[in-house]
Amino acid sequence: RKLIMTVWMSSWLEGPGLTELLEKPNTAVFHSLDRCFETYAAWRRWLKREALTSGAAPVAPSGAKAAAAEALAAAPGAVLAERAAKPVFAAYGVDAIGEAAVTSAAEAKSAAEAAGFPVVLKLDAPDLAHKTEVGGVVLGLSDGDAVAEAYEKMMEKAAAAGVTPRGALVQRMAAKGAEIVIGGRVDPVFGPLVVAGIGGTMVEVLKDTIVAPAPVTEAQALRMLERLRFGEMLDGVRDLPAVDRAALARTIAAVSEFLDDFQDEVAEIDLNPVICRGGEITAVDALILRREA
């Protein structure tokens, strides 16, 4: 009952010998060694993928889908920027850095002093997908006066760009770590696809990401990380600690489950950067685009 792979390389491509082989249910016939072994390799890859997915339990917390649906319903508009997107991903167990919403330079200064320096100031504009394009992110602010000044300049730049923000967000600066991007989209042909790779400001320069059909298991997510060209960055470089790959894989798997669960409502998602230090996997920014976007 074993499968027999036969390479029929005779110049006589017809005849009783070939007919006999083709009629046997456990015999596969090829006309070249290349085609035979390419098929065998593809079959082995498929079996390995099946083994990675079989019997794997979801990593998202119980009730994640209901909690995320509630958070999505509470956020109007086609674009869910950072402030609205983070609670959605939190339902799936994704940790994110906290923030304080402010509407004036004085409030920004006070919030920064409460958070502890250094801090990050971000434009809070619900319909703006990418804040950096209008100067909407300022890093490493080390005192209250610098925060107040940055707030005023940020509002001026937003007005010049035709953006009407509702204020800004003050966040503590995350500790240094490997910067990863986790995202995905719903493709009209292939369905939900999850993306993971080297993120931060280098995401568009290095272009080192791996795409996989969602949802993925933790084992599959680990395989995605192994395939990164710059994956050694996760093992600790210079003053950065090594990343707990298992913890990062769980986060990737959780995000992929969200994308699969909400593929009829969500078009694209983006968590970048995700700061990784040991077992601490923390999303610093987040974005969700609904289908109507």
C-alpha positions as a Python dict, from the first residue, in 0.01 Angstrom:
ca = {
    (1, 'R'): (0, 0, 0),
    (2, 'K'): (298, 234, -34),
    (3, 'L'): (312, 497, -304),
    (4, 'I'): (557, 410, -580),
    (5, 'M'): (705, 699, -780),
    (6, 'T'): (814, 579, -1122),
    (7, 'V'): (1027, 778, -1366),
    (8, 'W'): (937, 656, -1717),
    (9, 'M'): (1217, 792, -1936),
    (10, 'S'): (1178, 560, -2231),
    (11, 'S'): (1155, 723, -2571),
    (12, 'W'): (845, 509, -2610),
    (13, 'L'): (593, 715, -2412),
    (14, 'E'): (308, 483, -2499),
    (15, 'G'): (268, 111, -2469),
    (16, 'P'): (156, -165, -2237),
    (17, 'G'): (424, -99, -1971),
    (18, 'L'): (320, 262, -1920),
    (19, 'T'): (-49, 173, -1937),
    (20, 'E'): (-2, -87, -1665),
    (21, 'L'): (171, 168, -1437),
    (22, 'L'): (-92, 436, -1495),
    (23, 'E'): (-372, 192, -1405),
    (24, 'K'): (-224, 114, -1061),
    (25, 'P'): (-376, 336, -787),
    (26, 'N'): (-53, 347, -581),
    (27, 'T'): (181, 443, -867),
    (28, 'A'): (270, 796, -976),
    (29, 'V'): (440, 824, -1315),
    (30, 'F'): (682, 1101, -1414),
    (31, 'H'): (880, 1156, -1735),
    (32, 'S'): (1184, 1325, -1574),
    (33, 'L'): (1381, 1296, -1252),
    (34, 'D'): (1354, 1673, -1195),
    (35, 'R'): (975, 1666, -1205),
    (36, 'C'): (966, 1359, -984),
    (37, 'F'): (1180, 1501, -704),
    (38, 'E'): (1027, 1850, -722),
    (39, 'T'): (688, 1686, -663),
    (40, 'Y'): (826, 1472, -382),
    (41, 'A'): (979, 1778, -212),
    (42, 'A'): (651, 1971, -240),
    (43, 'W'): (466, 1675, -90),
    (44, 'R'): (709, 1663, 203),
    (45, 'R'): (668, 2038, 263),
    (46, 'W'): (291, 1997, 265),
    (47, 'L'): (308, 1709, 516),
    (48, 'K'): (534, 1919, 741),
    (49, 'R'): (290, 2208, 729),
    (50, 'E'): (1, 1974, 812),
    (51, 'A'): (198, 1843, 1110),
    (52, 'L'): (251, 2198, 1236),
    (53, 'T'): (-121, 2278, 1224),
    (54, 'S'): (-273, 1952, 1346),
    (55, 'G'): (-399, 1954, 1702),
    (56, 'A'): (-279, 2306, 1780),
    (57, 'A'): (-501, 2492, 2027),
    (58, 'P'): (-577, 2865, 1980),
    (59, 'V'): (-349, 3096, 2178),
    (60, 'A'): (-600, 3382, 2221),
    (61, 'P'): (-770, 3412, 2562),
    (62, 'S'): (-1119, 3275, 2610),
    (63, 'G'): (-1378, 3528, 2496),
    (64, 'A'): (-1127, 3716, 2282),
    (65, 'K'): (-1352, 3740, 1978),
    (66, 'A'): (-1646, 3881, 2174),
    (67, 'A'): (-1426, 4136, 2354),
    (68, 'A'): (-1262, 4245, 2028),
    (69, 'A'): (-1600, 4278, 1857),
    (70, 'E'): (-1715, 4505, 2139),
    (71, 'A'): (-1402, 4721, 2106),
    (72, 'L'): (-1448, 4742, 1728),
    (73, 'A'): (-1811, 4842, 1766),
    (74, 'A'): (-1712, 5119, 2007),
    (75, 'A'): (-1470, 5271, 1754),
    (76, 'P'): (-1646, 5456, 1470),
    (77, 'G'): (-1487, 5524, 1133),
    (78, 'A'): (-1305, 5323, 870),
    (79, 'V'): (-959, 5381, 1023),
    (80, 'L'): (-883, 5271, 1379),
    (81, 'A'): (-569, 5456, 1480),
    (82, 'E'): (-353, 5368, 1778),
    (83, 'R'): (-586, 5475, 2058),
    (84, 'A'): (-881, 5274, 1922),
    (85, 'A'): (-683, 4978, 1783),
    (86, 'K'): (-488, 4885, 2096),
    (87, 'P'): (-795, 4771, 2297),
    (88, 'V'): (-896, 4546, 2008),
    (89, 'F'): (-561, 4367, 2005),
    (90, 'A'): (-554, 4361, 2386),
    (91, 'A'): (-856, 4130, 2371),
    (92, 'Y'): (-629, 3877, 2198),
    (93, 'G'): (-360, 3909, 2463),
    (94, 'V'): (-134, 4155, 2283),
    (95, 'D'): (41, 4384, 2533),
    (96, 'A'): (68, 4751, 2435),
    (97, 'I'): (229, 5056, 2587),
    (98, 'G'): (-12, 5291, 2762),
    (99, 'E'): (-76, 5655, 2682),
    (100, 'A'): (-245, 5969, 2813),
    (101, 'A'): (-470, 6169, 2579),
    (102, 'V'): (-413, 6546, 2598),
    (103, 'T'): (-567, 6846, 2421),
    (104, 'S'): (-328, 7127, 2515),
    (105, 'A'): (40, 7198, 2566),
    (106, 'A'): (-18, 7236, 2940),
    (107, 'E'): (-192, 6899, 2961),
    (108, 'A'): (86, 6740, 2758),
    (109, 'K'): (349, 6877, 2997),
    (110, 'S'): (157, 6755, 3302),
    (111, 'A'): (100, 6408, 3155),
    (112, 'A'): (468, 6375, 3064),
    (113, 'E'): (575, 6466, 3418),
    (114, 'A'): (335, 6205, 3553),
    (115, 'A'): (460, 5936, 3312),
    (116, 'G'): (828, 6002, 3376),
    (117, 'F'): (1088, 6110, 3121),
    (118, 'P'): (1180, 6047, 2849),
    (119, 'V'): (846, 6041, 2670),
    (120, 'V'): (703, 6022, 2319),
    (121, 'L'): (446, 6265, 2183),
    (122, 'K'): (211, 6140, 1911),
    (123, 'L'): (-61, 6312, 1711),
    (124, 'D'): (-407, 6182, 1801),
    (125, 'A'): (-596, 6193, 1471),
    (126, 'P'): (-848, 5908, 1433),
    (127, 'D'): (-861, 5919, 1052),
    (128, 'L'): (-483, 5946, 1001),
    (129, 'A'): (-326, 5609, 923),
    (130, 'H'): (41, 5714, 932),
    (131, 'K'): (133, 5989, 1177),
    (132, 'T'): (498, 6022, 1074),
    (133, 'E'): (401, 6157, 732),
    (134, 'V'): (283, 6485, 893),
    (135, 'G'): (543, 6508, 1169),
    (136, 'G'): (307, 6345, 1414),
    (137, 'V'): (566, 6157, 1622),
    (138, 'V'): (838, 6313, 1841),
    (139, 'L'): (1067, 6080, 2036),
    (140, 'G'): (1289, 6121, 2339),
    (141, 'L'): (1142, 6434, 2497),
    (142, 'S'): (1329, 6480, 2826),
    (143, 'D'): (1152, 6764, 3008),
    (144, 'G'): (813, 6931, 3038),
    (145, 'D'): (900, 7245, 2844),
    (146, 'A'): (1024, 7037, 2550),
    (147, 'V'): (696, 6846, 2552),
    (148, 'A'): (487, 7165, 2553),
    (149, 'E'): (692, 7311, 2268),
    (150, 'A'): (667, 6987, 2067),
    (151, 'Y'): (289, 6987, 2115),
    (152, 'E'): (251, 7339, 1971),
    (153, 'K'): (473, 7260, 1672),
    (154, 'M'): (288, 6935, 1609),
    (155, 'M'): (-48, 7110, 1597),
    (156, 'E'): (94, 7366, 1353),
    (157, 'K'): (224, 7093, 1122),
    (158, 'A'): (-108, 6908, 1140),
    (159, 'A'): (-301, 7223, 1043),
    (160, 'A'): (-62, 7288, 753),
    (161, 'A'): (-121, 6932, 630),
    (162, 'G'): (-500, 6972, 649),
    (163, 'V'): (-534, 6731, 942),
    (164, 'T'): (-777, 6806, 1226),
    (165, 'P'): (-652, 6616, 1532),
    (166, 'R'): (-838, 6581, 1859),
    (167, 'G'): (-512, 6632, 2048),
    (168, 'A'): (-206, 6422, 2118),
    (169, 'L'): (-96, 6113, 2308),
    (170, 'V'): (183, 6112, 2565),
    (171, 'Q'): (365, 5783, 2616),
    (172, 'R'): (666, 5680, 2815),
    (173, 'M'): (960, 5583, 2597),
    (174, 'A'): (984, 5206, 2565),
    (175, 'A'): (1313, 5047, 2664),
    (176, 'K'): (1542, 4946, 2379),
    (177, 'G'): (1470, 4615, 2215),
    (178, 'A'): (1442, 4440, 1881),
    (179, 'E'): (1182, 4617, 1667),
    (180, 'I'): (940, 4379, 1493),
    (181, 'V'): (644, 4437, 1266),
    (182, 'I'): (336, 4217, 1292),
    (183, 'G'): (55, 4284, 1050),
    (184, 'G'): (-155, 4140, 777),
    (185, 'R'): (-433, 4190, 530),
    (186, 'V'): (-726, 4007, 379),
    (187, 'D'): (-643, 3920, 20),
    (188, 'P'): (-938, 3877, -221),
    (189, 'V'): (-785, 3554, -354),
    (190, 'F'): (-583, 3402, -69),
    (191, 'G'): (-790, 3526, 224),
    (192, 'P'): (-634, 3642, 553),
    (193, 'L'): (-254, 3665, 544),
    (194, 'V'): (-36, 3741, 848),
    (195, 'V'): (299, 3919, 813),
    (196, 'A'): (594, 3922, 1055),
    (197, 'G'): (943, 4059, 1018),
    (198, 'I'): (1200, 4322, 1105),
    (199, 'G'): (1008, 4641, 1181),
    (200, 'G'): (1053, 4994, 1310),
    (201, 'T'): (1191, 5260, 1079),
    (202, 'M'): (1384, 4993, 885),
    (203, 'V'): (1079, 4795, 773),
    (204, 'E'): (1067, 4952, 426),
    (205, 'V'): (1446, 4950, 387),
    (206, 'L'): (1531, 4594, 488),
    (207, 'K'): (1208, 4446, 347),
    (208, 'D'): (1262, 4138, 561),
    (209, 'T'): (916, 3997, 626),
    (210, 'I'): (750, 3657, 596),
    (211, 'V'): (387, 3608, 488),
    (212, 'A'): (172, 3309, 582),
    (213, 'P'): (-198, 3217, 555),
    (214, 'A'): (-379, 3303, 878),
    (215, 'P'): (-430, 3168, 1130),
    (216, 'V'): (-87, 3027, 1213),
    (217, 'T'): (6, 2812, 1511),
    (218, 'E'): (290, 2895, 1748),
    (219, 'A'): (504, 2636, 1569),
    (220, 'Q'): (434, 2796, 1232),
    (221, 'A'): (510, 3141, 1373),
    (222, 'L'): (846, 3011, 1496),
    (223, 'R'): (919, 2883, 1146),
    (224, 'M'): (838, 3231, 1009),
    (225, 'L'): (1096, 3383, 1244),
    (226, 'E'): (1354, 3122, 1143),
    (227, 'R'): (1315, 3222, 778),
    (228, 'L'): (1397, 3591, 833),
    (229, 'R'): (1721, 3701, 665),
    (230, 'F'): (1808, 3924, 962),
    (231, 'G'): (1669, 3686, 1221),
    (232, 'E'): (1993, 3695, 1419),
    (233, 'M'): (1877, 4034, 1547),
    (234, 'L'): (1642, 3839, 1772),
    (235, 'D'): (1936, 3664, 1941),
    (236, 'G'): (2075, 3984, 2093),
    (237, 'V'): (2306, 4230, 1917),
    (238, 'R'): (2526, 4491, 2083),
    (239, 'D'): (2338, 4619, 2389),
    (240, 'L'): (2004, 4456, 2302),
    (241, 'P'): (1889, 4148, 2497),
    (242, 'A'): (1791, 3828, 2316),
    (243, 'V'): (1422, 3788, 2233),
    (244, 'D'): (1214, 3505, 2370),
    (245, 'R'): (1113, 3363, 2032),
    (246, 'A'): (836, 3149, 2184),
    (247, 'A'): (673, 3457, 2339),
    (248, 'L'): (700, 3647, 2011),
    (249, 'A'): (556, 3350, 1822),
    (250, 'R'): (254, 3343, 2056),
    (251, 'T'): (188, 3710, 1981),
    (252, 'I'): (212, 3649, 1606),
    (253, 'A'): (-26, 3355, 1636),
    (254, 'A'): (-273, 3562, 1841),
    (255, 'V'): (-272, 3843, 1584),
    (256, 'S'): (-325, 3590, 1305),
    (257, 'E'): (-628, 3450, 1491),
    (258, 'F'): (-776, 3800, 1515),
    (259, 'L'): (-726, 3849, 1141),
    (260, 'D'): (-896, 3517, 1068),
    (261, 'D'): (-1186, 3584, 1306),
    (262, 'F'): (-1259, 3930, 1159),
    (263, 'Q'): (-1171, 3876, 793),
    (264, 'D'): (-1519, 3989, 686),
    (265, 'E'): (-1480, 4323, 864),
    (266, 'V'): (-1108, 4404, 858),
    (267, 'A'): (-900, 4479, 548),
    (268, 'E'): (-556, 4544, 696),
    (269, 'I'): (-378, 4558, 1032),
    (270, 'D'): (-39, 4685, 1144),
    (271, 'L'): (151, 4671, 1473),
    (272, 'N'): (480, 4853, 1422),
    (273, 'P'): (703, 4866, 1605),
    (274, 'V'): (658, 4581, 1847),
    (275, 'I'): (942, 4618, 2098),
    (276, 'C'): (1084, 4281, 2205),
    (277, 'R'): (1307, 4244, 2514),
    (278, 'G'): (1339, 3889, 2640),
    (279, 'G'): (983, 3774, 2706),
    (280, 'E'): (841, 4127, 2700),
    (281, 'I'): (659, 4172, 2368),
    (282, 'T'): (503, 4521, 2363),
    (283, 'A'): (321, 4693, 2077),
    (284, 'V'): (411, 5062, 2062),
    (285, 'D'): (176, 5155, 1777),
    (286, 'A'): (-125, 4989, 1615),
    (287, 'L'): (-355, 5039, 1319),
    (288, 'I'): (-669, 4869, 1185),
    (289, 'L'): (-829, 4946, 851),
    (290, 'R'): (-1185, 4831, 804),
    (291, 'R'): (-1299, 4700, 466),
    (292, 'E'): (-1467, 5031, 377),
    (293, 'A'): (-1130, 5206, 413),
}
